[in-house]
């Protein structure tokens, strides 16, 4: 068990304190989620215990900053913001469930064990020894007292103790991993004929009578959806935030607090060659040490083109775990020793290095101002919503109530349930399912009321007109119907030709001869596995069940495929122990994750869980560019 506690020294709590984003999507999240109930500071409760809104928001901010770094500081839309926020909330709830359960079970973590964990935390060490000064600096920069942090660690260790007991001994047998590895590595080769709409031959255009019959027989394919015309008042946090005066001091304070979050990590442009054996990798390295260029070795010796070498401009965390330390230890133009992963043996080269950068205040001032304004807008938006409701309650029309709030009512003509107009173009509400649902649940001219849009804003809507669903006229869809008939004809012809080829091969004719007679070409699919072929899945499945020289056929996205199995290639040579061990670890991790998920779901049945969605939405709505 002590090994598990040593592992905690690099746990998610410390990573959160240092604003490292390696584990930002870890199963349990970060921060102190278990606090006494405090009105207004909670996003919900678990077993009567509040889940801290502040800690959830801090975790959310780390996620959003990571997303901005990955997307080159470009904005994140509201729906993605809410999706990330909901993920953070779920982790917070799961974490609190474990804490409440640990408390009920009487799990106690001694002071000595907490102290040992803190002393062994690398972030608090200098030259391998615990540094009291560094410890206090990190806590101060994250606005934590020593007592608060000690309780964070105690809770983390208690949760870890429960999870460790739950998954103890859960290991996937190596024999299972070996069998699965062999199954995945099996290969087949086949002769293939592809019959598509493009090469099926001349197909006569359908007559007007055929098209009309198709239209009548498939009228459900030509129905226009129900359309509704509406009057809408929609006030978003951004609408309010742009008029809020955020004090410069608040922006400067946030800049100071978020230094680590705002920091742009070091990036490196990396090229790599991947080999099936360590010997090949060493051969490539030896040639480069003799003076041959990286690209020349890749192309001349191993047939690798320049485009296939590029791994991209990446941060350390964007690299596969096996490559991170080795690649980021290289100097510019440095070449690594062979690095093993499940894909094989990698030889990497760093072509450029972009150092980590702390952005200047002026670079991020607007971004920080917008974030603060969004936070400050929540209360004002709620007050505006109440003013509108009061106006409606006093007998005002929807138009008059909108003017009371200082906003104009918008008219949207003929929108369907997906938010599209009659031309199939997106309207401004296409990305807001809550508003669309309300529109199609209201009766015409029903009394409006202000409602939460689930994205931090408020809206009210009046349905002014309803156009029921109906069949589009034959003349309006005649060309569309004709194309559908022609496509069906081509697919039927492709199937007939595929069936004829299959019958010919099963009757003893070689596929090449039958294909040539029918006007088709034969291609060779060499050495494919169950997962890396361009053939349809049904054809791959049949080929892996077939005997050599046996023919199969199946439907493809644009026609049909006929294939004859030419070779079975079982896994040759010695098995890759490293790959098998990695697969075993992957299977074990999946099994333990399933166990943890089942346990948390069971806890949800034991303890009451409630979430205040209005608080959650106000926390997570972001200003759009």
DOLOTI-589620 format. One line per 10 residues: number of its first residue (from 1); their letters; for each residue x, y, z of C-alpha. Coordinates in Angstrom, 2 decimals. Last residue first. Layout:
NUM	A	X/Y/Z  ...
This chain:
625	XXXXXXXXXX	-14.48/35.79/-30.34  -16.88/34.08/-27.93  -17.02/34.89/-24.21  -17.28/31.71/-22.17  -20.21/30.07/-20.38  -18.93/27.69/-17.70  -19.67/29.13/-14.29  -23.07/30.56/-15.16  -24.11/27.19/-16.57  -23.09/25.34/-13.42
615	XXXXXXXXXX	-24.95/27.76/-11.15  -28.15/27.37/-13.19  -27.63/23.62/-13.32  -27.74/23.22/-9.54  -26.66/19.58/-9.26  -28.12/16.98/-6.89  -26.70/13.64/-5.80  -28.27/11.50/-3.06  -25.99/8.76/-1.79  -26.43/5.00/-2.17
605	XXXXXXXXXX	-27.43/4.84/-5.83  -24.68/7.24/-6.81  -22.32/5.03/-4.78  -23.20/2.09/-7.03  -22.34/4.20/-10.07  -19.00/5.02/-8.44  -18.29/1.32/-7.92  -19.26/0.41/-11.48  -16.97/3.12/-12.85  -14.10/1.99/-10.65
595	XXXXXXXXXX	-14.52/-1.59/-11.79  -14.68/-0.52/-15.44  -11.53/1.56/-14.99  -9.83/-1.48/-13.42  -10.71/-3.60/-16.47  -9.58/-0.94/-18.93  -6.33/-0.51/-17.07  -5.79/-4.27/-17.12  -6.45/-4.40/-20.87  -3.97/-1.58/-21.50
585	XXXXXXXXXX	-1.39/-3.17/-19.19  -1.76/-6.47/-21.06  -1.40/-4.60/-24.35  1.79/-2.94/-23.10  3.13/-6.32/-21.98  2.27/-7.78/-25.38  3.98/-4.87/-27.16  7.10/-5.28/-25.03  7.11/-9.03/-25.56  6.97/-8.68/-29.35
575	XXXXXXXXXX	6.23/-12.26/-30.38  8.99/-14.20/-32.06  8.79/-14.72/-35.79  5.62/-14.79/-37.86  2.09/-13.91/-36.81  -0.18/-15.84/-39.16  -0.19/-14.88/-42.84  -3.02/-16.43/-44.84  -2.72/-15.95/-48.61  -4.82/-15.57/-51.75
565	XXXXXXXXXX	-8.32/-14.93/-50.41  -10.58/-14.00/-53.32  -12.49/-10.73/-53.14  -15.63/-9.25/-54.72  -16.60/-5.74/-53.65  -19.91/-3.91/-54.11  -21.15/-0.36/-54.66  -20.52/3.12/-53.28  -20.19/2.57/-49.52  -19.22/-1.09/-50.02
555	XXXXXXXXXX	-21.49/-4.15/-50.07  -20.05/-7.63/-49.85  -18.40/-10.45/-51.73  -16.50/-13.62/-50.89  -14.29/-16.04/-52.82  -12.25/-18.96/-51.43  -8.79/-19.39/-52.94  -7.22/-19.81/-49.45  -9.86/-20.60/-46.82  -12.30/-18.03/-45.46
545	XXXXXXXXXX	-12.99/-16.75/-41.92  -10.52/-13.86/-42.17  -11.91/-13.13/-45.65  -15.50/-13.04/-44.36  -14.66/-10.51/-41.63  -12.72/-8.36/-44.10  -15.65/-8.44/-46.55  -18.14/-7.40/-43.86  -15.82/-4.62/-42.71  -15.60/-3.10/-46.19
535	XXXXXXXXXX	-12.06/-3.09/-47.64  -9.61/-0.26/-46.99  -7.63/-2.52/-44.70  -6.03/-1.58/-41.39  -8.10/-3.24/-38.66  -8.49/-6.95/-39.38  -4.96/-7.03/-40.69  -3.72/-6.42/-44.22  -0.77/-8.15/-45.88  -1.35/-7.31/-49.55
525	XXXXXXXXXX	-4.58/-6.12/-51.15  -4.06/-6.85/-54.85  -6.16/-5.21/-57.56  -8.25/-6.85/-60.28  -9.74/-4.71/-63.04  -13.29/-4.93/-64.40  -14.69/-5.36/-67.90  -16.90/-8.42/-67.29  -14.60/-10.73/-69.26  -11.59/-9.25/-67.49
515	XXXXXXXXXX	-13.21/-9.83/-64.09  -14.05/-13.47/-64.85  -10.54/-14.15/-66.14  -8.77/-12.43/-63.25  -11.09/-14.11/-60.70  -10.16/-17.55/-62.03  -13.17/-19.60/-63.13  -14.03/-22.69/-61.07  -17.76/-22.37/-60.46  -17.12/-20.53/-57.19
505	XXXXXXXXXX	-15.26/-17.96/-59.26  -18.16/-17.61/-61.72  -20.75/-17.38/-58.94  -18.80/-14.61/-57.22  -18.45/-12.71/-60.50  -22.20/-13.02/-61.17  -23.06/-11.87/-57.63  -20.80/-8.84/-58.07  -22.39/-8.05/-61.46  -25.90/-8.27/-60.02
495	XXXXXXXXXX	-24.89/-6.16/-57.00  -23.38/-3.47/-59.21  -26.55/-3.40/-61.35  -28.68/-2.98/-58.23  -26.41/-0.18/-57.04  -26.64/1.54/-60.42  -30.43/1.30/-60.49  -30.70/2.62/-56.93  -28.51/5.58/-57.86  -30.67/6.30/-60.91
485	XXXXXXXXXX	-33.83/6.25/-58.79  -32.27/8.62/-56.24  -31.11/10.97/-58.99  -34.64/11.05/-60.45  -36.11/11.78/-57.00  -33.81/14.77/-56.54  -34.66/16.06/-60.01  -38.40/15.71/-59.34  -38.27/17.31/-55.89  -40.11/20.59/-56.50
475	XXXXXXXXXX	-42.18/19.16/-59.36  -43.41/16.32/-57.16  -44.59/18.74/-54.50  -43.03/18.56/-51.05  -45.04/16.42/-48.68  -46.26/18.18/-45.56  -45.17/19.11/-42.05  -47.33/21.81/-40.52  -46.58/25.51/-40.97  -46.97/27.22/-37.60
465	XXXXXXXXXX	-47.11/30.98/-37.03  -46.35/33.52/-34.28  -44.73/31.28/-31.66  -43.56/33.51/-28.81  -40.16/33.12/-27.20  -38.39/34.08/-24.01  -34.70/33.82/-23.36  -32.05/33.74/-20.66  -28.30/33.13/-20.82  -25.75/30.90/-19.13
455	XXXXXXXXXX	-25.68/28.16/-21.75  -28.62/26.14/-20.46  -31.01/28.64/-22.14  -32.62/29.55/-18.79  -36.20/30.71/-19.25  -38.13/33.99/-19.34  -41.87/33.58/-19.86  -44.17/33.77/-22.88  -47.98/33.48/-22.95  -48.89/31.10/-25.78
445	XXXXXXXXXX	-49.38/32.79/-29.17  -49.17/29.44/-30.99  -48.65/26.43/-28.75  -45.22/25.93/-27.28  -43.33/22.62/-27.46  -41.62/23.30/-30.80  -40.19/26.66/-29.74  -39.14/25.34/-26.32  -37.14/22.53/-27.91  -35.43/24.97/-30.25
435	XXXXXXXXXX	-34.51/27.23/-27.33  -32.99/24.34/-25.39  -31.26/22.92/-28.48  -29.13/26.05/-28.93  -26.68/25.62/-31.82  -29.18/26.37/-34.62  -30.46/29.47/-32.82  -28.84/32.03/-35.16  -30.34/30.34/-38.22  -28.56/27.68/-40.24
425	XXXXXXXXXX	-29.37/27.43/-43.94  -31.53/24.62/-45.32  -33.32/26.94/-47.72  -36.51/26.71/-45.66  -34.65/27.80/-42.53  -32.60/25.55/-40.27  -32.68/25.38/-36.45  -32.93/21.61/-36.27  -36.63/21.73/-35.29  -37.41/23.86/-38.35
415	XXXXXXXXXX	-37.33/27.65/-38.67  -39.89/29.54/-40.74  -39.38/33.22/-40.02  -37.20/34.49/-37.19  -38.25/37.78/-35.61  -36.00/39.39/-33.02  -37.20/41.48/-30.08  -34.95/44.39/-29.30  -33.19/44.84/-25.97  -33.22/47.50/-23.27
405	XXXXXXXXXX	-34.79/45.28/-20.63  -38.00/47.32/-20.69  -37.84/47.17/-24.49  -38.06/43.38/-24.28  -41.06/43.61/-21.97  -42.84/45.91/-24.43  -42.33/43.50/-27.33  -43.41/40.51/-25.23  -46.53/42.41/-24.31  -46.77/44.07/-20.92
395	XXXXXXXXXX	-49.51/43.01/-18.50  -47.79/43.60/-15.18  -46.64/40.00/-15.04  -44.86/40.52/-18.36  -43.06/43.54/-16.93  -42.15/41.65/-13.77  -40.80/38.76/-15.86  -38.66/41.19/-17.89  -37.30/42.79/-14.72  -36.54/39.33/-13.30
385	XXXXXXXXXX	-34.53/38.42/-16.40  -32.62/41.68/-16.15  -31.74/40.86/-12.53  -30.47/37.42/-13.54  -28.34/38.97/-16.26  -26.87/41.42/-13.77  -25.91/38.60/-11.43  -24.27/36.54/-14.19  -22.55/39.47/-15.89  -19.78/39.69/-13.26
375	XXXXXXXXXX	-18.50/36.25/-14.21  -18.67/37.06/-17.93  -16.90/40.36/-17.26  -14.12/38.54/-15.43  -13.55/36.21/-18.36  -13.70/39.07/-20.86  -11.16/41.12/-18.90  -8.85/38.10/-18.77  -8.97/37.69/-22.55  -8.53/41.42/-23.10
365	XXXXXXXXXX	-5.50/41.58/-20.80  -3.82/38.53/-22.33  -1.17/40.14/-24.52  -1.09/43.36/-22.47  -0.07/41.42/-19.36  2.93/39.86/-21.08  2.75/36.16/-21.88  5.07/33.82/-19.96  6.81/31.87/-22.70  8.10/28.33/-23.01
355	XXXXXXXXXX	10.93/28.00/-25.50  10.30/27.17/-29.14  12.69/24.45/-30.28  13.24/23.50/-33.92  14.37/20.40/-35.83  14.19/17.77/-33.08  14.95/14.29/-34.42  13.31/11.03/-33.41  14.18/7.36/-33.92  11.21/5.22/-32.94
345	XXXXXXXXXX	11.04/1.45/-32.46  7.65/-0.23/-32.88  4.04/0.90/-32.69  3.52/-0.34/-29.13  6.43/1.86/-28.09  10.21/1.53/-28.01  12.65/4.41/-28.29  15.86/3.92/-30.32  18.47/6.56/-29.41  17.44/10.09/-30.19
335	XXXXXXXXXX	18.76/12.50/-32.79  19.62/16.10/-31.93  18.95/18.82/-34.48  18.14/21.22/-31.59  19.16/19.58/-28.30  17.39/16.45/-27.12  15.97/15.92/-23.61  12.48/16.83/-24.79  12.47/13.93/-27.24  13.64/11.35/-24.69
325	XXXXXXXXXX	11.30/12.50/-21.94  8.18/12.58/-24.09  8.59/9.60/-26.42  7.05/6.79/-24.35  4.18/9.02/-23.23  3.04/9.72/-26.78  3.63/13.41/-27.47  1.05/16.11/-26.79  2.21/16.49/-23.19  5.71/17.49/-24.26
315	XXXXXXXXXX	4.37/20.20/-26.52  4.16/19.61/-30.25  5.06/20.98/-33.67  4.54/17.97/-35.90  5.37/14.28/-36.08  6.67/14.71/-39.60  8.50/11.71/-41.07  5.73/10.51/-43.41  5.78/13.80/-45.30  9.49/13.44/-46.10
305	XXXXXXXXXX	9.07/10.05/-47.78  10.16/6.76/-46.19  11.74/4.18/-48.48  13.86/2.58/-45.73  17.40/2.98/-46.98  17.24/5.79/-49.50  14.25/7.67/-48.10  14.69/7.58/-44.32  18.47/7.59/-44.47  18.37/10.57/-46.83
295	XXXXXXXXXX	15.92/12.47/-44.63  18.12/12.07/-41.54  21.24/13.10/-43.45  24.18/10.70/-43.77  27.25/11.72/-41.78  28.57/8.46/-40.33  26.50/9.11/-37.21  23.47/9.20/-39.50  24.33/5.76/-40.85  24.71/4.37/-37.33
285	XXXXXXXXXX	21.34/5.81/-36.31  19.60/4.08/-39.22  21.23/0.76/-38.40  20.26/1.19/-34.74  16.61/1.60/-35.74  16.75/-1.46/-37.97  18.25/-3.51/-35.13  15.61/-2.26/-32.68  12.94/-3.85/-34.85  9.74/-2.86/-36.65
275	XXXXXXXXXX	10.95/0.63/-37.36  9.45/4.09/-36.93  11.23/7.17/-38.27  10.61/10.49/-36.60  10.49/14.22/-37.11  9.79/16.68/-34.32  9.12/20.40/-34.14  9.32/21.31/-30.47  7.12/23.37/-28.21  7.79/24.73/-24.72
265	XXXXXXXXXX	4.63/25.55/-22.83  2.69/28.83/-23.12  2.16/30.18/-19.62  -1.37/31.37/-18.99  -2.16/28.68/-16.42  1.13/29.24/-14.60  0.60/32.99/-14.32  -3.08/32.72/-13.42  -3.06/34.39/-10.01  -0.97/37.34/-11.21
255	XXXXXXXXXX	-3.15/37.87/-14.29  -6.25/37.63/-12.09  -4.86/40.37/-9.86  -4.09/42.57/-12.87  -7.62/42.12/-14.22  -9.11/42.96/-10.84  -6.92/46.06/-10.59  -8.02/47.21/-14.03  -11.61/47.41/-12.79  -14.06/45.66/-15.15
245	XXXXXXXXXX	-16.59/48.08/-16.66  -19.50/45.96/-17.85  -21.10/46.80/-21.20  -19.56/43.89/-23.13  -20.56/41.54/-20.32  -24.30/42.01/-20.81  -24.49/40.81/-24.39  -21.74/38.24/-23.74  -23.80/36.70/-20.94  -26.58/36.06/-23.46
235	XXXXXXXXXX	-29.98/37.75/-23.71  -32.40/36.08/-26.13  -35.74/37.74/-26.87  -37.45/35.86/-29.67  -40.48/36.31/-31.91  -41.21/33.14/-33.85  -42.12/31.58/-37.19  -42.45/27.82/-37.07  -41.71/25.17/-39.67  -42.77/21.52/-39.62
225	XXXXXXXXXX	-40.51/19.43/-41.81  -40.91/19.02/-45.59  -41.56/15.42/-46.56  -39.83/13.92/-49.57  -38.45/10.69/-48.14  -41.85/9.83/-46.60  -43.34/9.88/-50.13  -41.42/6.75/-51.00  -43.95/4.85/-53.13  -45.38/8.04/-54.69
215	XXXXXXXXXX	-41.95/9.51/-55.46  -40.66/6.21/-56.83  -43.76/5.93/-59.02  -43.22/9.47/-60.30  -39.57/8.73/-61.07  -40.43/5.55/-62.94  -43.15/7.33/-64.95  -40.82/10.20/-65.78  -38.40/7.64/-67.20  -35.22/6.69/-65.39
205	XXXXXXXXXX	-31.87/7.41/-67.06  -30.42/4.31/-68.69  -27.42/2.79/-66.97  -24.10/2.75/-68.81  -21.44/0.74/-67.03  -20.82/-0.31/-63.43  -17.62/1.71/-63.31  -18.78/4.91/-61.56  -21.54/3.37/-59.45  -18.94/1.03/-58.03
195	XXXXXXXXXX	-17.64/-2.48/-58.63  -14.36/-3.14/-56.85  -12.53/-6.36/-57.69  -10.05/-7.67/-55.14  -7.35/-10.31/-55.00  -6.49/-11.02/-51.38  -3.74/-11.04/-48.78  -4.40/-11.77/-45.11  -2.64/-10.84/-41.90  -2.74/-11.92/-38.26
185	XXXXXXXXXX	-1.40/-9.23/-35.90  -4.64/-8.52/-34.06  -5.32/-12.20/-33.29  -1.72/-12.71/-32.20  -2.01/-9.75/-29.83  -5.36/-11.01/-28.53  -3.88/-14.43/-27.80  -0.87/-12.92/-26.04  -3.03/-10.50/-24.03  -5.24/-13.37/-22.89
175	XXXXXXXXXX	-2.19/-15.44/-21.95  -0.88/-12.49/-19.94  -3.86/-12.71/-17.61  -5.62/-9.34/-17.15  -4.90/-8.07/-13.66  -7.35/-7.04/-10.96  -5.45/-8.12/-7.85  -6.29/-4.97/-5.93  -8.88/-2.97/-7.88  -11.23/-2.16/-5.00
165	XXXXXXXXXX	-8.58/-2.02/-2.28  -6.56/0.48/-4.31  -9.71/2.52/-5.00  -10.54/2.79/-1.30  -6.97/3.65/-0.31  -6.71/6.20/-3.11  -9.80/7.95/-1.83  -8.29/8.14/1.65  -4.97/9.34/0.24  -6.68/12.15/-1.65
155	XXXXXXXXXX	-8.64/13.17/1.42  -5.50/13.36/3.55  -3.70/15.28/0.81  -6.42/17.90/0.64  -6.56/18.04/4.44  -2.86/18.81/4.57  -3.38/21.47/1.91  -5.99/23.26/3.96  -3.86/23.12/7.10  -0.88/24.59/5.24
145	XXXXXXXXXX	-2.97/27.46/3.98  -3.85/27.68/0.32  -3.90/30.74/-1.92  -2.21/28.99/-4.85  0.88/31.21/-4.80  1.02/30.81/-1.01  0.90/27.01/-1.19  3.70/26.96/-3.77  5.86/29.35/-1.77  5.27/27.46/1.50
135	XXXXXXXXXX	6.45/24.17/0.01  9.44/25.84/-1.66  10.52/27.29/1.70  10.03/24.00/3.51  12.21/22.22/0.98  12.02/18.42/1.02  15.25/16.91/-0.29  16.14/15.54/-3.73  18.20/18.55/-4.73  15.21/20.78/-4.01
125	XXXXXXXXXX	11.89/19.17/-3.19  8.32/20.45/-2.89  7.32/19.56/-6.46  8.86/16.12/-6.00  6.29/15.13/-3.36  8.09/12.78/-0.98  7.84/15.16/1.99  4.12/15.64/1.34  3.44/11.89/1.25  5.45/11.30/4.42
115	XXXXXXXXXX	3.58/14.07/6.23  0.24/12.58/5.23  1.36/9.12/6.39  2.58/10.51/9.71  -0.66/12.43/10.25  -2.58/9.18/9.94  -5.17/8.52/7.25  -8.51/7.27/8.54  -11.12/5.36/6.55  -14.18/5.30/8.78
105	XXXXXXXXXX	-16.36/3.67/6.16  -18.75/6.62/6.20  -15.85/9.06/5.69  -14.45/7.02/2.81  -17.92/6.94/1.24  -18.25/10.72/1.51  -14.82/11.15/-0.05  -15.53/8.67/-2.83  -18.80/10.39/-3.68  -16.97/13.73/-3.59
95	XXXXXXXXXX	-14.55/12.58/-6.27  -17.31/11.26/-8.46  -19.18/14.56/-8.09  -16.09/16.59/-8.94  -15.36/14.38/-11.94  -18.92/14.85/-13.20  -18.65/18.61/-12.73  -15.41/18.77/-14.73  -17.02/16.81/-17.58  -19.98/19.18/-17.48
85	XXXXXXXXXX	-17.60/22.12/-17.80  -15.85/20.60/-20.79  -19.21/20.11/-22.51  -20.32/23.62/-21.53  -17.22/25.17/-23.06  -17.62/23.00/-26.15  -21.18/24.26/-26.49  -20.18/27.86/-25.91  -17.44/27.97/-28.50  -13.76/27.90/-27.64
75	XXXXXXXXXX	-11.71/30.83/-28.80  -8.33/30.55/-30.49  -5.21/30.61/-28.32  -3.36/28.27/-30.68  -5.84/25.41/-30.45  -3.86/23.25/-28.01  -3.00/26.24/-25.82  -6.62/27.36/-25.78  -7.72/23.86/-24.78  -5.20/23.83/-21.93
65	XXXXXXXXXX	-6.52/27.18/-20.78  -10.05/25.82/-20.87  -9.15/22.75/-18.81  -7.31/24.83/-16.21  -10.26/27.20/-16.02  -12.62/24.27/-15.46  -10.54/23.01/-12.53  -10.67/26.47/-10.96  -14.43/26.61/-11.60  -14.97/23.28/-9.86
55	XXXXXXXXXX	-12.87/24.51/-6.94  -14.91/27.70/-6.66  -18.24/25.91/-6.98  -17.40/23.63/-4.06  -19.43/20.42/-3.99  -21.59/20.66/-0.86  -22.11/17.63/1.38  -25.65/16.34/1.95  -24.89/12.96/0.42  -23.50/14.70/-2.64
45	XXXXXXXXXX	-24.55/18.31/-3.10  -24.64/20.85/-5.90  -22.74/23.63/-7.65  -21.91/25.16/-4.28  -20.77/28.56/-3.05  -24.16/30.26/-2.82  -25.04/28.91/0.63  -22.11/27.25/2.35  -22.36/23.52/3.10  -19.22/22.23/4.77
35	XXXXXXXXXX	-16.54/21.35/2.23  -15.57/18.35/0.13  -14.44/19.26/-3.40  -10.89/20.27/-2.53  -9.08/20.28/-5.81  -8.65/18.16/-8.89  -10.48/15.76/-11.15  -11.43/12.17/-10.38  -10.99/10.31/-13.64  -8.10/12.28/-15.05
25	XXXXXXXXXX	-8.86/14.77/-17.81  -6.37/17.38/-16.59  -3.77/14.78/-15.84  -0.94/16.25/-17.87  -2.21/19.78/-17.38  0.29/21.06/-14.86  -1.14/24.01/-12.96  1.44/23.49/-10.21  -1.29/23.16/-7.61  -3.31/20.99/-9.95
15	XXXXXXXXXX	-0.35/18.70/-10.47  0.00/18.50/-6.72  -3.61/17.44/-6.34  -3.50/15.09/-9.33  -0.88/12.92/-7.78  2.89/13.00/-8.20  3.56/12.19/-4.55  0.53/9.93/-4.74  2.69/7.18/-6.25  4.42/7.02/-2.91
5	XXXXX	1.01/6.37/-1.38  0.38/3.50/-3.78  3.78/2.05/-3.02  2.92/2.34/0.67  0.00/0.00/0.00
